[in-house]
């Protein structure tokens, strides 16, 4: 809390009450408003939810304190993203919250209660009341506060709902009306007028009764009414300010104080500029956010801090806004709904034609939906707006809360849910059919791989298996002293603390359609290690920029592929597996993994860390924008200084330099290069890379997709051959990829089944990558067809 005099004074009522309740008080530092901002946010949210509950349930304003307590207790049981999915109650007490007392009743529900010492649960002894919360300090568990028609509050544990059938009973209905009338007369605010508090209303000058007839919430009083704002005369004469063009970018820092929403949904505030050891600010400002190297400290909702670069902060800020700078809120869930007198009733929700057919009216007027956003705030949103942005969530909410028959929902909810179910069913049927990549069938195990080779009359998969197992042997060592059963029973002292996992072969098809097998560990069954497991790779944009830099500065390029890169790094985890048939003579033995085997949670990070250390020892430094692009200062043959570049994509390296051969030899001395060779790049992600001379004599690099397209045509031929068809060829001239006049949006042919849908998606994937590699001449046609991948 802040250091207001009424809170910090030892003689104040607040301080005395805190001491009486044994509450440890903590205060925010002076002028550090960000330290109490989360508290203010929760208080405003608590106040807003309490008002909403009281208005919707028509709760007398005299019951505001019970409503406030109940709402606060509900909020402490809501999981928070800022607490890693834990509730506030669990975070503070360390106990698992018990919500059983809050499941049966909502605040101000109409209930029956029995106040006799030994209730017989018969209709003669029951009495009416309003449920007002859980009485924690009175009675046993499941004991509740009950509001009577005379205004008294009692605690009772024998409580039941007034059912809908009972409300339709004429005698009970009359009894309920009498109860409500007596309570309204007794709880009316006019019975409690106090001349000294004539201007006091619930909620800091907000009259609850007036609010019930308002369509919108009143002004948030947390911002004040402007009465304390100093006038112009209260300020000194303003000093002359410099022209805007004369101000350096670092002079006024517009990012400090801004709020950003991180990728994991956490909200953070930029607090200050980071400095180095001598107190100088880190980085330089730049008009282009991508080139801004400033580093800032941001404070998360839980009070922890982290460091972010200015370009990352700017990217998050832009992602939170639309093209006009309006803030975009991320939807979390629907909390409540309300309607006013403009909403159409169910009886008037149809239009009757001359034939007597009823057609639901298309309307959304009169309905508002309470939405909770990812940042924890809530807002009332018009039904028409939420229907456009989150129709499926809204339709499911309408069905769950039994309002789908209302005219505002009746005309669109059934069709929305039918479309959702159709898409989900197609997705489920297609999930288990992802057996091809680039049109080539991918086996699930070694037996299937060999069977595919026999059918196709080749040995592509067999060679891939033998090649992989000959190199992966260094990643594990046998333990001949114990059997797997002995290790599982704890009879091997040296193996205590090791986790057992399974290993298997995974098959893949590269972008140039070559087959590849990889012996991997089932890392999902192991506990996550304490070390960092994230590993990044160089971006495609960085690779293209490197080719551009090489062409502009007359630099040479060489690339290499490090063989079985992960196996060079030590294993960070203590694990073992039982050898399978792929291990040959060691089948059935206990195998201890000693290297970073593919599939382990820590393998990627272990290799990247090891290779990065090797590069640093050679003088390479990672760049700020892309940590997988390294630079090193060097001198060319003319004595001029320049920077060499080294790009890393897992185990693929590319060097841009006047003399890249030296770097390649240095890497080859430490690691085994694939096929023991390196040289100018010939292919990149399926494209042919080559150097050519421009008409003016300058050298440049090109990227061609012809090899990829030829391989794609062969793949299509194989797919057609599986169906007993063949690809037609000839010398006919075609004006474009699509027939003249064809418009896919007007196509009325039947929808494809699951198999044909998968085939369509495979072909679109091949075409999209061809566009990425340079076939921009088919970009428009591929983009048009790509719109129909979900349901072609």
BELGI-V42479 format. One record per residue. RES is the residue in one letter. OMEGA is omega in degrees with one decimal (* if undefined). Layout:
RES/OMEGA, RES/OMEGA
This chain:
X/179.9, X/-173.7, X/175.9, X/-176.7, X/-178.4, X/-180.0, X/-174.3, X/-178.8, X/-177.3, X/179.6, X/-177.1, X/178.7, X/-179.6, X/-178.4, X/179.7, X/179.9, X/178.2, X/177.6, X/-179.8, X/-179.3, X/-179.6, X/179.5, X/176.3, X/-177.3, X/173.4, X/-173.9, X/176.5, X/176.1, X/177.4, X/177.1, X/175.9, X/-175.7, X/-178.5, X/-179.1, X/179.5, X/179.9, X/177.7, X/178.6, X/178.9, X/179.3, X/179.2, X/179.8, X/178.1, X/178.9, X/177.1, X/179.0, X/-178.7, X/-179.1, X/178.8, X/178.0, X/-179.2, X/179.5, X/-177.1, X/179.3, X/-176.5, X/-178.2, X/179.2, X/-178.6, X/176.4, X/-177.3, X/178.0, X/-177.9, X/-175.4, X/-177.1, X/177.1, X/178.0, X/179.5, X/-179.7, X/-179.7, X/179.5, X/178.7, X/179.1, X/177.2, X/-177.9, X/-179.0, X/178.2, X/-179.8, X/177.9, X/-178.5, X/176.8, X/179.4, X/178.5, X/178.4, X/176.7, X/178.6, X/176.2, X/176.8, X/178.9, X/-179.8, X/-178.7, X/-176.8, X/-173.5, X/-175.4, X/-178.9, X/175.2, X/-176.6, X/176.3, X/-175.0, X/-175.4, X/-178.5, X/-175.5, X/-172.6, X/-170.7, X/-172.6, X/170.8, X/-176.1, X/175.8, X/170.8, X/176.6, X/-173.2, X/167.4, X/174.0, X/178.8, X/-174.9, X/178.3, X/-178.8, X/179.9, X/-174.9, X/179.1, X/178.0, X/173.7, X/-173.6, X/-177.9, X/-175.0, X/-173.7, X/-179.4, X/-179.3, X/175.6, X/177.2, X/-178.6, X/-173.1, X/175.7, X/-178.4, X/178.7, X/-174.1, X/-172.7, X/179.1, X/176.5, X/-178.8, X/175.8, X/-179.5, X/174.9, X/-170.1, X/171.6, X/179.3, X/177.7, X/-179.0, X/-178.6, X/176.2, X/178.2, X/-179.9, X/177.4, X/179.1, X/177.8, X/179.8, X/178.6, X/177.9, X/-172.5, X/176.6, X/177.0, X/164.6, X/-172.7, X/179.0, X/178.8, X/178.8, X/178.3, X/178.3, X/177.2, X/-175.9, X/-177.9, X/-179.7, X/178.1, X/176.9, X/178.2, X/178.3, X/179.3, X/176.8, X/179.0, X/-178.7, X/-179.7, X/179.6, X/180.0, X/-180.0, X/178.5, X/-177.1, X/-175.4, X/-179.7, X/-177.1, X/-179.1, X/177.7, X/-173.8, X/178.8, X/177.3, X/-177.4, X/-178.1, X/-178.6, X/-174.5, X/-178.0, X/-177.1, X/175.4, X/179.1, X/172.3, X/174.4, X/175.0, X/177.3, X/-179.7, X/-175.9, X/-178.4, X/177.8, X/-175.1, X/-177.2, X/-178.9, X/178.5, X/178.7, X/-176.6, X/176.9, X/179.6, X/179.6, X/179.3, X/-175.0, X/178.1, X/-179.2, X/177.6, X/-179.7, X/177.6, X/-176.3, X/-178.5, X/-179.4, X/-179.7, X/176.7, X/-179.0, X/-177.8, X/179.7, X/179.7, X/173.8, X/178.5, X/-178.1, X/178.7, X/179.2, X/-177.3, X/178.7, X/176.5, X/-176.1, X/-178.5, X/-178.2, X/-176.3, X/177.1, X/-178.9, X/-178.7, X/-174.0, X/178.9, X/-176.4, X/-175.6, X/-178.1, X/-178.6, X/-178.4, X/179.9, X/178.8, X/-179.8, X/176.5, X/-175.5, X/-175.5, X/-179.0, X/176.7, X/179.8, X/178.7, X/-177.0, X/179.7, X/177.2, X/-172.9, X/-176.0, X/176.2, X/178.8, X/179.1, X/177.5, X/-173.7, X/-179.8, X/176.4, X/-179.9, X/179.2, X/179.8, X/174.5, X/-179.8, X/176.9, X/177.6, X/-179.6, X/175.7, X/-177.3, X/-179.0, X/-179.4, X/178.5, X/-175.0, X/178.6, X/-179.9, X/-174.6, X/172.0, X/178.1, X/179.7, X/179.8, X/-176.8, X/-178.8, X/177.7, X/178.3, X/-178.3, X/178.3, X/-178.0, X/178.9, X/175.4, X/-176.6, X/-178.8, X/176.9, X/178.2, X/179.9, X/179.7, X/178.5, X/178.4, X/179.9, X/179.9, X/178.8, X/-175.7, X/174.2, X/-175.3, X/179.4, X/176.0, X/179.5, X/-174.5, X/176.0, X/-180.0, X/-178.5, X/-175.9, X/176.1, X/-179.9, X/176.7, X/-175.3, X/-171.2, X/176.7, X/176.9, X/175.6, X/179.2, X/-175.2, X/177.1, X/-179.4, X/-179.7, X/178.9, X/-179.5, X/-179.4, X/-178.5, X/-173.7, X/-177.6, X/169.9, X/-175.7, X/-180.0, X/178.9, X/179.3, X/-179.4, X/179.6, X/179.2, X/177.1, X/-179.7, X/177.3, X/178.5, X/-177.1, X/172.4, X/-174.4, X/171.2, X/-177.3, X/173.7, X/-178.2, X/176.4, X/-175.0, X/172.9, X/-178.7, X/-177.5, X/179.9, X/177.0, X/-179.7, X/179.2, X/178.8, X/171.0, X/-177.0, X/177.7, X/-177.2, X/-177.1, X/-179.8, X/-178.7, X/177.5, X/-179.9, X/-174.1, X/-176.8, X/-174.6, X/-176.2, X/178.4, X/-179.9, X/178.4, X/178.4, X/177.8, X/-179.6, X/178.9, X/-178.1, X/-178.1, X/172.3, X/175.0, X/-177.5, X/177.8, X/175.8, X/-177.2, X/-179.0, X/-178.4, X/-171.8, X/-170.5, X/-176.3, X/-175.8, X/-179.1, X/-179.2, X/179.3, X/-179.4, X/176.2, X/178.7, X/177.8, X/-178.4, X/179.8, X/179.4, X/-179.5, X/179.3, X/177.4, X/-179.0, X/179.1, X/-178.5, X/-178.3, X/-175.6, X/-176.0, X/-178.2, X/179.4, X/-176.5, X/-178.4, X/172.5, X/-173.7, X/178.5, X/-178.8, X/-178.5, X/-177.9, X/-178.9, X/179.1, X/179.4, X/-175.8, X/-179.8, X/179.4, X/179.0, X/179.2, X/178.6, X/177.5, X/177.3, X/-179.2, X/-179.8, X/-177.5, X/179.8, X/177.4, X/-179.4, X/-177.2, X/-177.5, X/179.0, X/177.9, X/179.7, X/179.2, X/-179.3, X/-179.7, X/-178.0, X/-175.4, X/178.4, X/-177.7, X/-174.5, X/-176.6, X/-178.3, X/-174.5, X/-178.4, X/177.9, X/-177.6, X/172.8, X/-175.4, X/-174.0, X/-174.7, X/175.2, X/177.5, X/179.9, X/179.0, X/179.0, X/180.0, X/-179.6, X/178.9, X/-178.5, X/178.7, X/-174.8, X/-177.7, X/-179.8, X/178.8, X/-176.7, X/178.1, X/176.5, X/175.9, X/176.5, X/174.4, X/178.5, X/-178.6, X/178.2, X/175.1, X/-176.4, X/-176.6, X/176.1, X/-179.8, X/-177.2, X/174.9, X/174.2, X/172.9, X/-177.5, X/-179.0, X/175.3, X/-178.2, X/176.4, X/-172.2, X/175.4, X/176.4, X/-174.5, X/-179.1, X/-179.2, X/-179.4, X/175.5, X/-179.7, X/179.4, X/-178.9, X/-178.4, X/179.9, X/-178.0, X/-177.0, X/178.4, X/-178.1, X/176.4, X/-179.0, X/-178.7, X/178.6, X/179.2, X/179.3, X/179.4, X/-180.0, X/177.4, X/178.8, X/175.5, X/179.1, X/178.9, X/179.7, X/-179.0, X/-177.3, X/-175.2, X/177.5, X/179.4, X/177.5, X/-180.0, X/172.5, X/-179.3, X/177.4, X/179.3, X/-179.5, X/-177.0, X/178.6, X/-172.0, X/-176.4, X/-175.1, X/175.8, X/-175.5, X/178.1, X/178.7, X/-179.4, X/-175.7, X/178.2, X/-174.0, X/176.3, X/178.1, X/176.9, X/-175.1, X/177.8, X/-176.0, X/-178.7, X/179.9, X/174.5, X/-175.1, X/-179.2, X/-178.1, X/178.9, X/-178.2, X/173.4, X/-179.1, X/178.6, X/-178.9, X/-177.3, X/179.5, X/-177.9, X/-178.4, X/178.6, X/179.9, X/178.1, X/-177.4, X/-173.4, X/-172.0, X/-178.8, X/179.9, X/179.8, X/178.8, X/-178.6, X/179.1, X/-178.8, X/-178.2, X/177.4, X/176.5, X/178.7, X/179.9, X/178.8, X/178.4, X/176.7, X/176.2, X/-179.7, X/-178.5, X/179.1, X/178.1, X/-176.8, X/-175.4, X/-179.7, X/-176.0, X/177.9, X/169.6, X/-177.5, X/178.3, X/178.6, X/180.0, X/-178.8, X/-180.0, X/179.2, X/-175.9, X/179.7, X/-179.6, X/179.8, X/-179.8, X/176.2, X/-179.5, X/170.7, X/178.7, X/176.3, X/-177.7, X/-175.9, X/172.9, X/-175.5, X/-177.9, X/177.2, X/-179.3, X/176.3, X/-176.5, X/176.3, X/-173.5, X/171.6, X/179.7, X/-177.8, X/-178.0, X/-179.5, X/179.8, X/-179.9, X/177.8, X/179.6, X/177.7, X/179.9, X/177.3, X/-178.0, X/-176.2, X/178.0, X/178.2, X/-179.2, X/-177.7, X/177.7, X/-179.9, X/174.7, X/-179.5, X/178.5, X/-178.5, X/179.4, X/-179.3, X/176.4, X/178.7, X/176.9, X/-178.7, X/176.5, X/179.3, X/177.8, X/179.8, X/179.4, X/-176.2, X/177.7, X/179.2, X/180.0, X/177.7, X/-179.5, X/-180.0, X/178.3, X/179.4, X/179.9, X/177.6, X/-176.9, X/-178.3, X/-174.3, X/179.4, X/178.7, X/-178.8, X/177.2, X/177.9, X/177.9, X/177.6, X/177.9, X/178.0, X/178.4, X/177.3, X/179.1, X/178.8, X/178.5, X/179.1, X/177.2, X/179.4, X/-179.0, X/180.0, X/177.8, X/-179.6, X/-179.5, X/179.3, X/-179.4, X/-178.0, X/178.7, X/179.1, X/178.3, X/-179.8, X/179.7, X/-179.4, X/-179.6, X/176.9, X/179.7, X/177.9, X/-178.9, X/177.7, X/-175.2, X/-178.8, X/178.6, X/-177.9, X/-177.7, X/177.6, X/-177.2, X/177.1, X/-177.6, X/173.0, X/-174.5, X/-178.7, X/-179.5, X/176.9, X/177.6, X/178.1, X/179.0, X/-179.9, X/177.4, X/-178.4, X/177.3, X/177.8, X/177.8, X/-178.8, X/-179.4, X/178.8, X/174.6, X/175.9, X/179.7, X/-177.3, X/175.0, X/-179.9, X/-178.4, X/-179.7, X/178.6, X/-175.8, X/-176.0, X/-177.9, X/179.1, X/178.1, X/178.8, X/-177.8, X/-178.5, X/-179.4, X/-172.3, X/-177.8, X/-177.2, X/-176.5, X/-175.7, X/*
